[in-house]
């Protein structure tokens, strides 16, 4: 991921509780501050996060650390190929004593849900999360049940060429606001991991720095950040470039453009800015766009390369 200079326009300090939460996660996940910024940006934009990488690089640790510092209720679900939708959503059970059905909620009824190795479940089970992630509710046996707010899904998945995995359908991928990877640590960072306490011990020491009410207040604060005409022009230029790129079947939708604006605002708040800048959009764009684009096989390009080309050829205001 390309490092960008610190955006100008810092006019007020980062909220102290948010700053403590970000700092706590950075103490557990060494040298991945940009990935952590993306994770908090997804949360404060009201979206969901997909972390895709090889086993053993810290995907689950990052998700657990985020869950712990956010407070509220959280559930971890280990996805497997024999899991059923009811294992996630819940089930209606007949109560013989009063002859009625009682709904017993599943692990999706939490402020933070860690969906570990989500692509090990079958497409049928993966699709059980569609309504929950898009609308904040689930429907079981014709009855609709609202989920708590905030509702934040952090999903991890292994690359698709790993044994025992199923590709996420496009509709499922679109429910994730951002997709990112943790990546290998540098040599110096890996040495720190070798000599410092085990990450499981550090996770055990984490405390909640936020709660559900405070997270929702930060979501509202992010949505209220100012976005100037130059930023809107840049967002439209990037989206337009994706629609005219010769290597793509189709470009980004209007919904993706709205998501880019919303997430750039959240990223500005995470960086302690009081307004959004084009640099925020540029940093967010790869994590928002790559999993939404469908390259044409004959182009010989993958989505990452196409996103690089779009960023390189679209002037920054």
C-alpha positions as CSV (number, residue, x, y, z in Angstrom):
1,X,0.0,0.0,0.0
2,X,1.4,3.4,-1.0
3,X,2.2,5.7,1.9
4,X,0.9,9.2,1.6
5,X,2.0,12.4,3.3
6,X,0.1,13.5,6.4
7,X,-2.9,15.5,5.1
8,X,-3.0,19.2,5.9
9,X,-6.0,20.7,7.6
10,X,-5.6,19.3,11.1
11,X,-7.5,21.9,13.1
12,X,-8.5,20.0,16.2
13,X,-7.2,16.9,18.1
14,X,-8.4,13.4,17.5
15,X,-11.1,12.5,20.0
16,X,-9.3,11.1,23.0
17,X,-11.2,7.8,23.3
18,X,-10.9,7.2,19.5
19,X,-7.2,7.9,19.8
20,X,-6.8,5.5,22.7
21,X,-8.6,2.8,20.7
22,X,-6.4,3.2,17.7
23,X,-3.3,3.3,19.8
24,X,-4.3,0.1,21.6
25,X,-4.8,-1.8,18.3
26,X,-1.4,-0.5,17.0
27,X,0.3,-2.0,20.1
28,X,-1.0,-5.4,19.2
29,X,-0.6,-5.2,15.4
30,X,2.9,-4.1,14.8
31,X,3.8,-1.8,11.9
32,X,0.4,-1.8,10.2
33,X,-0.9,1.6,11.1
34,X,-2.4,2.2,7.6
35,X,-4.4,-1.1,7.7
36,X,-5.7,-0.1,11.2
37,X,-6.7,3.3,9.8
38,X,-8.7,1.6,7.1
39,X,-10.4,-0.7,9.7
40,X,-11.5,2.3,11.8
41,X,-12.5,4.2,8.7
42,X,-14.8,1.3,7.7
43,X,-16.4,1.3,11.1
44,X,-17.0,5.1,11.3
45,X,-18.4,5.1,7.8
46,X,-21.0,2.6,8.9
47,X,-19.7,-0.3,6.7
48,X,-18.0,-3.6,7.1
49,X,-14.4,-4.8,6.6
50,X,-13.0,-7.8,4.8
51,X,-9.4,-8.8,5.5
52,X,-7.9,-11.2,2.9
53,X,-4.5,-12.7,3.3
54,X,-2.4,-15.8,3.9
55,X,-2.8,-17.7,7.2
56,X,-0.6,-16.6,10.0
57,X,-0.1,-12.9,9.2
58,X,-2.4,-11.5,11.8
59,X,-5.9,-11.2,10.2
60,X,-7.8,-12.7,13.2
61,X,-5.6,-10.9,15.7
62,X,-6.5,-7.6,14.1
63,X,-10.2,-8.4,14.1
64,X,-10.1,-9.5,17.7
65,X,-8.2,-6.4,18.8
66,X,-10.8,-4.2,17.0
67,X,-13.6,-6.1,18.7
68,X,-12.1,-5.7,22.2
69,X,-11.4,-1.9,22.0
70,X,-14.8,-1.1,20.6
71,X,-16.8,-2.4,23.6
72,X,-20.4,-3.3,23.3
73,X,-21.3,-6.9,22.5
74,X,-19.2,-9.1,20.1
75,X,-19.3,-12.6,18.8
76,X,-16.7,-14.7,17.0
77,X,-18.0,-17.3,14.4
78,X,-15.5,-19.8,12.9
79,X,-17.0,-20.5,9.5
80,X,-16.8,-24.1,8.3
81,X,-18.2,-25.9,5.3
82,X,-20.9,-27.7,7.3
83,X,-22.3,-24.5,8.8
84,X,-25.9,-23.6,8.2
85,X,-27.6,-20.2,7.9
86,X,-29.4,-20.8,11.2
87,X,-26.0,-21.2,13.0
88,X,-25.5,-17.5,12.2
89,X,-29.0,-15.9,12.2
90,X,-30.7,-17.9,14.9
91,X,-33.7,-20.2,14.9
92,X,-37.4,-20.4,16.0
93,X,-38.0,-23.0,18.7
94,X,-41.4,-24.3,19.6
95,X,-42.3,-23.9,23.3
96,X,-44.5,-26.7,24.2
97,X,-45.6,-25.2,27.5
98,X,-47.3,-22.2,25.9
99,X,-47.6,-23.6,22.4
100,X,-45.8,-20.9,20.5
101,X,-42.5,-20.4,18.7
102,X,-39.7,-18.5,20.4
103,X,-36.9,-16.9,18.4
104,X,-33.5,-17.6,19.7
105,X,-31.0,-15.1,18.2
106,X,-27.7,-16.3,16.7
107,X,-24.3,-14.7,16.9
108,X,-25.2,-12.1,14.3
109,X,-27.0,-10.2,17.1
110,X,-24.0,-8.3,18.4
111,X,-22.4,-4.9,17.9
112,X,-19.3,-6.6,16.4
113,X,-19.3,-9.9,14.6
114,X,-16.0,-11.5,13.7
115,X,-16.6,-13.9,10.8
116,X,-13.4,-15.9,10.8
117,X,-12.5,-17.6,7.5
118,X,-15.8,-16.6,5.9
119,X,-15.0,-18.2,2.6
120,X,-14.8,-21.7,4.1
121,X,-18.6,-21.7,4.4
122,X,-20.8,-22.6,1.4
123,X,-22.4,-19.8,-0.7
124,X,-25.7,-20.6,0.9
125,X,-24.4,-19.8,4.4
126,X,-22.4,-16.8,3.2
127,X,-25.6,-15.3,1.7
128,X,-27.3,-15.5,5.1
129,X,-25.4,-12.3,6.0
130,X,-26.6,-10.3,3.0
131,X,-29.7,-8.8,4.6
132,X,-27.9,-8.3,7.9
133,X,-25.0,-6.4,6.4
134,X,-27.1,-4.3,4.0
135,X,-30.1,-3.4,6.1
136,X,-29.2,-4.1,9.8
137,X,-31.9,-6.7,10.2
138,X,-32.5,-10.4,9.6
139,X,-35.7,-12.2,8.6
140,X,-36.3,-15.7,10.0
141,X,-39.6,-17.6,9.4
142,X,-41.2,-14.5,8.0
143,X,-40.4,-12.4,11.0
144,X,-38.0,-9.4,10.8
145,X,-35.6,-8.8,13.7
146,X,-33.6,-5.6,14.0
147,X,-29.9,-5.9,14.8
148,X,-28.2,-3.8,17.5
149,X,-26.5,-0.6,16.4
150,X,-23.7,-0.2,15.6
151,X,-23.5,-3.5,13.7
152,X,-20.0,-4.1,12.3
153,X,-18.8,-7.2,10.5
154,X,-15.1,-7.9,10.4
155,X,-14.6,-10.9,8.1
156,X,-11.3,-12.7,7.4
157,X,-10.7,-15.0,4.4
158,X,-7.8,-16.9,2.9
159,X,-6.9,-16.6,-0.8
160,X,-9.1,-18.5,-3.1
161,X,-6.5,-21.0,-4.2
162,X,-6.3,-22.3,-0.6
163,X,-7.9,-25.8,-0.2
164,X,-11.4,-25.9,1.1
165,X,-12.5,-22.3,0.3
166,X,-15.4,-21.0,-1.7
167,X,-15.4,-17.7,-3.6
168,X,-17.6,-14.9,-2.1
169,X,-20.3,-14.0,-4.6
170,X,-20.3,-10.5,-6.0
171,X,-23.4,-9.5,-4.0
172,X,-21.6,-10.6,-0.8
173,X,-18.4,-8.8,-1.7
174,X,-20.3,-5.6,-2.4
175,X,-21.6,-5.6,1.2
176,X,-18.1,-5.1,2.4
177,X,-17.2,-1.4,2.4
178,X,-13.5,-2.0,2.3
179,X,-11.2,-5.0,1.6
180,X,-7.6,-4.9,2.8
181,X,-4.7,-7.2,3.5
182,X,-2.3,-7.3,6.5
183,X,0.8,-8.4,4.7
184,X,4.1,-9.7,6.0
185,X,5.9,-7.6,8.6
186,X,9.3,-6.0,7.9
187,X,12.4,-7.6,9.3
188,X,12.5,-5.1,12.2
189,X,8.8,-5.6,12.9
190,X,9.1,-9.4,12.8
191,X,12.1,-9.2,15.3
192,X,9.8,-7.2,17.7
193,X,7.2,-10.0,17.4
194,X,9.9,-12.6,18.2
195,X,11.1,-10.9,21.4
196,X,7.9,-9.2,22.7
197,X,5.1,-10.9,24.7
198,X,2.8,-13.2,22.8
199,X,0.0,-11.4,20.9
200,X,-2.6,-13.5,22.8
201,X,-1.3,-12.0,26.1
202,X,-1.6,-8.5,24.7
203,X,-5.1,-9.2,23.5
204,X,-6.0,-10.3,27.0
205,X,-4.8,-6.9,28.3
206,X,-6.9,-4.9,26.0
207,X,-9.8,-2.9,27.5
208,X,-12.8,-1.3,25.8
209,X,-12.1,2.3,24.9
210,X,-15.4,3.0,23.2
211,X,-19.0,1.8,23.6
212,X,-21.9,1.4,21.2
213,X,-23.3,4.9,21.9
214,X,-20.0,6.5,21.4
215,X,-19.3,4.7,18.2
216,X,-22.6,5.9,16.8
217,X,-21.7,9.5,17.8
218,X,-18.4,9.2,16.0
219,X,-20.3,7.8,12.9
220,X,-22.5,10.9,12.9
221,X,-19.4,13.2,13.4
222,X,-17.7,11.6,10.4
223,X,-20.7,12.0,8.2
224,X,-20.8,15.7,9.1
225,X,-17.3,16.5,8.0
226,X,-17.0,19.0,5.2
227,X,-16.3,17.8,1.7
228,X,-15.3,20.5,-0.8
229,X,-15.9,20.7,-4.5
230,X,-12.4,19.6,-5.3
231,X,-12.9,16.4,-3.4
232,X,-16.2,15.7,-5.1
233,X,-14.6,16.4,-8.5
234,X,-11.9,13.9,-7.7
235,X,-14.4,11.2,-6.6
236,X,-16.3,11.7,-9.8
237,X,-13.2,11.6,-11.9
238,X,-12.1,8.3,-10.3
239,X,-15.5,6.7,-10.8
240,X,-15.7,7.9,-14.4
241,X,-12.2,6.6,-15.1
242,X,-13.3,3.1,-13.9
243,X,-16.3,3.2,-16.3
244,X,-14.2,4.0,-19.3
245,X,-11.3,1.7,-18.6
246,X,-10.8,-0.8,-21.5
247,X,-9.9,-3.7,-19.1
248,X,-13.1,-3.7,-17.1
249,X,-16.5,-5.2,-17.8
250,X,-18.2,-2.4,-15.9
251,X,-17.1,0.5,-13.8
252,X,-18.0,1.6,-10.2
253,X,-21.6,2.3,-9.5
254,X,-23.1,5.4,-8.0
255,X,-23.4,3.5,-4.7
256,X,-19.7,3.0,-4.8
257,X,-19.2,6.7,-5.3
258,X,-21.4,7.4,-2.3
259,X,-19.4,4.9,-0.3
260,X,-16.1,6.5,-1.3
261,X,-17.3,9.9,-0.2
262,X,-18.6,8.5,3.1
263,X,-15.4,6.5,3.8
264,X,-13.1,9.4,2.9
265,X,-14.9,11.5,5.6
266,X,-14.4,8.8,8.1
267,X,-10.7,8.5,7.2
268,X,-10.3,12.2,7.7
269,X,-11.8,11.9,11.2
270,X,-9.5,9.0,12.0
271,X,-6.6,11.2,11.1
272,X,-7.8,14.1,13.2
273,X,-8.9,16.4,10.3
274,X,-11.9,18.6,10.4
275,X,-12.5,18.3,6.7
276,X,-11.9,15.8,3.9
277,X,-9.1,16.2,1.4
278,X,-8.3,14.5,-2.0
279,X,-5.5,12.6,-0.3
280,X,-8.1,10.8,1.9
281,X,-9.9,9.7,-1.2
282,X,-6.7,8.5,-2.9
283,X,-5.7,6.4,0.1
284,X,-9.1,4.8,0.5
285,X,-9.8,4.2,-3.2
286,X,-7.8,0.9,-3.6
287,X,-9.5,-0.8,-0.6
288,X,-12.9,0.3,-1.7
289,X,-12.6,-0.4,-5.5
290,X,-10.6,-3.5,-6.1
291,X,-13.2,-6.0,-4.9
292,X,-16.0,-4.3,-6.8
293,X,-14.2,-4.3,-10.2
294,X,-14.4,-7.2,-12.7
295,X,-11.5,-7.2,-15.1
296,X,-11.9,-8.8,-18.5
297,X,-9.7,-11.9,-18.8
298,X,-8.4,-10.8,-22.2
299,X,-7.0,-7.6,-20.7
300,X,-4.3,-9.5,-18.8
301,X,-4.8,-7.2,-15.9
302,X,-6.0,-7.8,-12.4
303,X,-8.1,-5.4,-10.4
304,X,-5.1,-4.2,-8.3
305,X,-3.2,-3.2,-11.5
306,X,-6.3,-1.4,-13.0
307,X,-6.8,0.6,-9.8
308,X,-3.1,1.6,-9.9
309,X,-3.6,2.8,-13.5
310,X,-6.7,4.8,-12.6
311,X,-5.0,6.5,-9.7
312,X,-1.9,7.2,-11.9
313,X,-3.8,8.7,-14.7
314,X,-6.4,10.7,-12.7
315,X,-5.0,14.1,-11.6
316,X,-5.3,14.9,-7.9
317,X,-6.9,18.4,-7.4
